[in-house]
Amino acid sequence: MKKFDLPLVTDTLFYTAAAWLVLVGIFRWLRMQTWVCFTAATLLALALGVILFFLLGAKHRKRALGKKQREDREKLMLHLALERDERVRAALLEALLADGQNAHCERDALAVDGTPLIPIFTMQPVSADAVAHLLKEYGEQPFRIACNALTPEAEKLLCAFSRSAMTGDEVYALFERTRTTPEKMICGEIPRKTVCTAARRAFSRRNAYPFFVSGAGLMVMSLFVLFPVYYLISGSILLAAAILIRAFGYA
């Protein structure tokens, strides 16, 4: 079953309603009859809404796909950072072998084409101090780092000594390409925004001021427009919302 795309629907409804208000104002300014004005504005706004629904659909799908990939990458990086070292090496070895690379694991070392691959998955980017420690340990022997990210200083230090790193994007692409992403990941479920959390943020007391300023601005603008009813209604709603949020909103 296809997932209901609420952002796409809300965007379409918003643009349709905005177009309807603009068209009503234009038609009323042209002195058209009331029933003709509302009928024409409704039909044109609905037509525009249908067109926008299909035009925005591809954009929303692309954005949703990119968001899912970023979430999957973050889940994998978090899992690798919290997983035990031997299991991280085993997961990397499985992915590398599935990718057709010449990889093997001896004791606590993972090697690809004879070059040690050192997994350092941490919550923070790998620092230059960690790279310097590896340079001391391995000396002139070449090695490669597999990590989530590098600090700019660490990246410069690796380049200066002709060493390289497999960063988070490359690691995620390897697991996705070989379909070896672990099925069960540590803390794999990233908390999502719910309706309750969104409502709590919307009705925070700190939002009373923006509601009040917006409502007051609309009330002032109603004094200088040809059709003030829309501004009066919208401004009154925003002012009432500001008062309610200030009185009963979350601290």
Summary of the structure (lengths in Angstrom):
residues: 251
radius of gyration: 28.5
end to end distance: 39.8
largest distance: 86.7
contacts: 668
relative contact order: 0.08
helix: 65%
strand: 10%
